[in-house]
Amino acid sequence: MPDHVTSPTPARTALVRHGETDWNRDGRLQGRTDIPLNDTGRAQARALAEQLAEPLGDVPWAAVASSPLSRARETAQIIADRLGLDLLAPHDDLVERHFGEAEGGNLAELTARYPNGERPGQEPWEDLVARGAGALRRLRAEHGDVPLVVVAHGTLLRATVEGLAGVELARMANATSVVVEGAGQDWRLARAPQRA
């Protein structure tokens, strides 16, 4: 939809963190490593899908988008199936932050190996913010004012909200959602993180 056309209701986007994986359960840093959902994660995705089925506004969700990583993709498919929506083609820019050499490590070993927090090969935060915000702006431009559900990853989603709305979120738990409203350069956090 062109920028000069305004909607009576700002475009609404639910940003969803995928359900649990074994690496989440074990406290291991996943990043771009493609770890699937576990049974707990699938149950979390089903519970979140039920929550999203409850009306949030006048207009129902229109489509579901996701990262290409399997944990996000399966969460998105579960939500799309419950809501009777199309699952859009995966968006590469919604993939999680690349944590470089730290991927696969747990908190204790990563703290010992990288006491200053600098992890070799890690995607810079500023790049992640720009990538996530850009991905959301493109999705909104492609789909106009229809309400969208976007399933991705905790660090990417926190960076995206910071880039769009200037709000710093705390760590998002698995199967947690936030809602942002807006398009172009005008965004706001409409609902803080909620868990099913």
Phi, psi and chi 1 to 4 in degrees:
 res  aa     phi    psi   chi1   chi2   chi3   chi4
   1 MET       -  134.7  178.6  171.8  -80.8      -
   2 PRO   -60.0  151.1  -19.3   28.7      -      -
   3 ASP   -61.7  -29.4  -72.1  -18.6      -      -
   4 HIS   -78.0  -11.4   65.8  -81.2      -      -
   5 VAL   -87.8  127.3  177.3      -      -      -
   6 THR  -109.0  150.4   57.6      -      -      -
   7 SER  -107.9  146.3  169.7      -      -      -
   8 PRO   -63.5  -27.2   16.7  -25.2      -      -
   9 THR  -118.5  129.6  -53.3      -      -      -
  10 PRO   -59.9  145.9  -17.3   27.7      -      -
  11 ALA   -58.3  129.6      -      -      -      -
  12 ARG  -106.4  134.7 -172.5  172.0   73.3 -117.5
  13 THR  -133.9  123.3  -52.4      -      -      -
  14 ALA   -89.6  122.8      -      -      -      -
  15 LEU  -101.6  118.8  -57.3  176.7      -      -
  16 VAL  -117.4  131.0  172.6      -      -      -
  17 ARG   -85.9  137.8 -175.6 -179.8  178.1 -155.2
  18 HIS   -56.2  165.0   61.1   79.6      -      -
  19 GLY   -72.7  176.5      -      -      -      -
  20 GLU   -68.1  145.9 -175.9 -172.3   83.6      -
  21 THR  -117.9  171.1   69.4      -      -      -
  22 ASP   -61.2  -36.7  -73.4  -10.4      -      -
  23 TRP   -67.7  -36.7  -81.9   23.8      -      -
  24 ASN   -60.0  -48.2  -70.9  138.3      -      -
  25 ARG   -57.9  -38.8 -178.7 -162.2   61.0 -146.2
  26 ASP   -88.8    1.0  -61.5  -18.9      -      -
  27 GLY    72.3   29.1      -      -      -      -
  28 ARG   -98.4  142.2  -64.6  174.3   68.1 -172.4
  29 LEU   -77.8  118.4 -168.5   59.9      -      -
  30 GLN   -88.7  -49.9  -68.0  175.6  122.4      -
  31 GLY    56.6 -127.9      -      -      -      -
  32 ARG   -90.7    1.4  -65.9 -170.9 -179.5  178.6
  33 THR   -65.8  129.8  -53.2      -      -      -
  34 ASP   -88.7   86.1 -161.1    1.2      -      -
  35 ILE   -99.5  129.0  -52.0  -60.6      -      -
  36 PRO   -76.9  165.4   29.0  -34.4      -      -
  37 LEU   -62.4  150.8  -67.7 -179.6      -      -
  38 ASN  -100.7 -177.2   59.6   23.3      -      -
  39 ASP   -63.3  -36.1  -71.6  -18.3      -      -
  40 THR   -62.4  -43.1  -62.0      -      -      -
  41 GLY   -61.2  -39.3      -      -      -      -
  42 ARG   -66.3  -41.3  -69.4 -178.6 -172.0   97.6
  43 ALA   -63.7  -40.7      -      -      -      -
  44 GLN   -61.9  -41.6  -70.5  171.8  -23.9      -
  45 ALA   -63.7  -40.4      -      -      -      -
  46 ARG   -64.7  -41.2  -71.8 -170.1  -67.2  -88.1
  47 ALA   -64.6  -40.8      -      -      -      -
  48 LEU   -67.5  -36.7 -175.2   58.4      -      -
  49 ALA   -60.5  -39.4      -      -      -      -
  50 GLU   -63.3  -41.1  -69.1  -59.0  -37.5      -
  51 GLN   -62.9  -42.9 -175.6 -176.8   71.5      -
  52 LEU   -69.5  -20.2  -70.1  167.9      -      -
  53 ALA   -71.0  -20.2      -      -      -      -
  54 GLU   -75.3  132.2  -66.3  -65.8  -43.2      -
  55 PRO   -59.3  134.7  -17.3   27.1      -      -
  56 LEU  -104.8  -22.8 -176.7   61.5      -      -
  57 GLY  -155.5 -164.9      -      -      -      -
  58 ASP   -72.1  -30.3  -53.0    4.5      -      -
  59 VAL  -107.7  128.1 -175.6      -      -      -
  60 PRO   -72.2  162.3   26.2  -32.9      -      -
  61 TRP   -56.5  144.1  -57.8  111.4      -      -
  62 ALA  -108.3  -30.8      -      -      -      -
  63 ALA  -163.8  164.9      -      -      -      -
  64 VAL  -124.2  130.7 -178.3      -      -      -
  65 ALA  -118.0  160.4      -      -      -      -
  66 SER  -158.2  166.1   81.5      -      -      -
  67 SER   -62.9  155.8  155.2      -      -      -
  68 PRO   -76.6  -13.6   26.3  -32.7      -      -
  69 LEU   -67.2  142.0  -65.1  179.8      -      -
  70 SER   -60.2  -34.1   62.5      -      -      -
  71 ARG   -66.5  -36.0   57.6 -167.9 -176.0  -93.6
  72 ALA   -76.6  -40.3      -      -      -      -
  73 ARG   -64.1  -43.1 -156.9   72.4 -173.4  145.3
  74 GLU   -68.9  -40.4 -174.0  176.7    0.0      -
  75 THR   -58.0  -44.9  -59.9      -      -      -
  76 ALA   -63.5  -40.1      -      -      -      -
  77 GLN   -65.7  -40.3 -172.8   66.6   65.5      -
  78 ILE   -61.0  -44.4  -70.4  167.7      -      -
  79 ILE   -65.8  -46.0  -67.8  169.1      -      -
  80 ALA   -60.9  -42.3      -      -      -      -
  81 ASP   -62.7  -43.5  -71.5  -12.3      -      -
  82 ARG   -66.1  -37.4  169.5   61.5 -176.6   87.3
  83 LEU   -88.1   -5.2  -59.6 -178.8      -      -
  84 GLY    68.1   36.9      -      -      -      -
  85 LEU  -115.2  161.8  -60.2  175.4      -      -
  86 ASP   -74.2  141.4  -69.0  -29.1      -      -
  87 LEU   -96.7  115.6  177.3   57.3      -      -
  88 LEU   -70.6  164.3  -56.3  173.1      -      -
  89 ALA   -56.8  146.5      -      -      -      -
  90 PRO   -63.4  147.6   17.4  -25.4      -      -
  91 HIS  -109.0  112.8  -75.3 -105.3      -      -
  92 ASP   -59.1  -31.4  -70.5  -18.2      -      -
  93 ASP   -74.0   -3.9  -78.8  -15.8      -      -
  94 LEU   -94.9    3.0  -66.1  174.6      -      -
  95 VAL   -65.2  155.1   73.8      -      -      -
  96 GLU   -66.1  163.0  179.3   59.9  -60.8      -
  97 ARG   -57.5  140.3 -175.5 -177.3 -164.7 -179.8
  98 HIS   -84.5  119.8 -176.2   36.4      -      -
  99 PHE   -96.8    9.6  -70.9  103.6      -      -
 100 GLY    61.1 -135.7      -      -      -      -
 101 GLU   -65.0  -14.9  -65.8  177.9   13.3      -
 102 ALA   -79.7  -16.5      -      -      -      -
 103 GLU   -59.3  133.7  -70.4 -166.8   14.7      -
 104 GLY    96.3  -16.9      -      -      -      -
 105 GLY   -82.0  155.9      -      -      -      -
 106 ASN   -97.3  170.0   65.0   35.3      -      -
 107 LEU   -56.9  -44.9 -177.1   59.2      -      -
 108 ALA   -62.5  -46.8      -      -      -      -
 109 GLU   -71.9  -33.2   63.1 -170.3   47.7      -
 110 LEU   -69.1  -37.1  -66.9  177.9      -      -
 111 THR   -64.0  -39.7  -58.4      -      -      -
 112 ALA   -69.5  -42.4      -      -      -      -
 113 ARG   -74.4  -34.7  -80.0  171.9   60.5 -167.0
 114 TYR  -129.1   70.0  -49.7  111.5      -      -
 115 PRO   -61.8  -25.9   18.2  -27.9      -      -
 116 ASN   -90.1    1.1   63.4    0.0      -      -
 117 GLY    83.6   -4.9      -      -      -      -
 118 GLU   -86.8  117.2  -68.3 -178.5   20.9      -
 119 ARG  -108.8  120.6  -59.5  163.9  177.2  153.6
 120 PRO   -56.2  131.5  -24.5   33.7      -      -
 121 GLY    84.3    1.7      -      -      -      -
 122 GLN   -73.3  139.0  179.2  170.1  -84.8      -
 123 GLU   -64.7  127.3 -179.3  179.1    9.4      -
 124 PRO   -60.3  143.4  -22.7   33.3      -      -
 125 TRP   -56.0  -42.8 -178.3 -103.6      -      -
 126 GLU   -61.6  -38.1  -53.6   76.9   34.9      -
 127 ASP   -67.0  -39.8  -66.2   -4.8      -      -
 128 LEU   -64.8  -43.7 -176.8   67.4      -      -
 129 VAL   -58.8  -47.1  168.2      -      -      -
 130 ALA   -64.9  -40.8      -      -      -      -
 131 ARG   -65.8  -47.4  177.9  164.6   62.4   82.7
 132 GLY   -65.0  -46.5      -      -      -      -
 133 ALA   -63.5  -40.3      -      -      -      -
 134 GLY   -63.4  -40.1      -      -      -      -
 135 ALA   -61.9  -43.9      -      -      -      -
 136 LEU   -67.1  -40.8 -100.8  -69.9      -      -
 137 ARG   -61.9  -40.1  -72.4 -172.4  179.4  107.0
 138 ARG   -66.6  -42.0  -76.6 -170.6  -64.2  -80.5
 139 LEU   -59.8  -43.7  -85.9  168.1      -      -
 140 ARG   -64.6  -40.8  -72.5  -85.6   40.0  124.3
 141 ALA   -64.6  -37.2      -      -      -      -
 142 GLU   -71.3  -34.1  -70.2  168.6   17.4      -
 143 HIS  -113.3    4.8  -62.1  -77.4      -      -
 144 GLY    65.2 -141.0      -      -      -      -
 145 ASP   -90.3    1.7  -67.9  -24.7      -      -
 146 VAL   -68.8  141.7  -60.6      -      -      -
 147 PRO   -66.9  130.6  -22.3   35.2      -      -
 148 LEU  -119.4  149.8  -62.6  175.1      -      -
 149 VAL  -109.0  126.9  176.3      -      -      -
 150 VAL  -122.1  119.8  175.3      -      -      -
 151 VAL  -106.0  123.8 -177.4      -      -      -
 152 ALA  -148.5 -135.8      -      -      -      -
 153 HIS  -130.6  150.6  -49.9  -87.3      -      -
 154 GLY   -55.0  -51.5      -      -      -      -
 155 THR   -68.0  -42.2  -54.3      -      -      -
 156 LEU   -60.2  -42.7  178.2  -83.6      -      -
 157 LEU   -68.4  -39.6  -67.3  175.9      -      -
 158 ARG   -61.4  -43.4  -73.5  176.9   32.9 -117.1
 159 ALA   -64.4  -38.3      -      -      -      -
 160 THR   -63.3  -46.7  -60.7      -      -      -
 161 VAL   -63.2  -40.5  170.6      -      -      -
 162 GLU   -60.9  -43.8 -178.8  178.3  -45.6      -
 163 GLY   -68.9  -33.9      -      -      -      -
 164 LEU   -86.4  -49.1  -67.2  173.6      -      -
 165 ALA  -109.7   -4.7      -      -      -      -
 166 GLY    69.6   23.1      -      -      -      -
 167 VAL  -110.5  131.2  175.6      -      -      -
 168 GLU   -93.0  117.4  -69.0 -175.2   26.5      -
 169 LEU   -92.0  151.6  -63.5  177.9      -      -
 170 ALA   -72.6  171.1      -      -      -      -
 171 ARG   -53.8  134.8 -179.1 -177.7  179.1  -80.8
 172 MET   -91.4  129.6  -68.0  178.7   68.4      -
 173 ALA   -73.5  163.2      -      -      -      -
 174 ASN   -59.4  145.5  -69.1  109.0      -      -
 175 ALA    57.5   37.2      -      -      -      -
 176 THR  -105.6  146.0  -60.5      -      -      -
 177 SER  -128.4  149.7   67.8      -      -      -
 178 VAL  -126.7  158.3  -59.6      -      -      -
 179 VAL  -121.8  129.1  175.5      -      -      -
 180 VAL  -116.0  154.2  -67.1      -      -      -
 181 GLU  -128.2  140.7  -68.6  178.9  -15.0      -
 182 GLY   139.5 -175.3      -      -      -      -
 183 ALA  -163.4  165.9      -      -      -      -
 184 GLY    57.9 -123.4      -      -      -      -
 185 GLN  -101.3   -0.6  -59.3  -58.8  -47.0      -
 186 ASP  -110.9  101.4 -174.2   20.4      -      -
 187 TRP  -134.0  155.1  -68.7   78.7      -      -
 188 ARG  -147.3  154.1   73.2  179.5 -172.3   90.0
 189 LEU   -80.6  115.4 -179.1   64.8      -      -
 190 ALA   -92.3  -28.4      -      -      -      -
 191 ARG  -149.0  126.3 -170.4 -177.9   71.3 -166.4
 192 ALA   -68.1  170.5      -      -      -      -
 193 PRO   -54.1  133.3  -27.0   34.7      -      -
 194 GLN  -131.6  144.8  -69.6 -165.5  -23.3      -
 195 ARG  -117.2  144.4 -172.2  170.8 -172.2  149.1
 196 ALA   -66.6      -      -      -      -      -
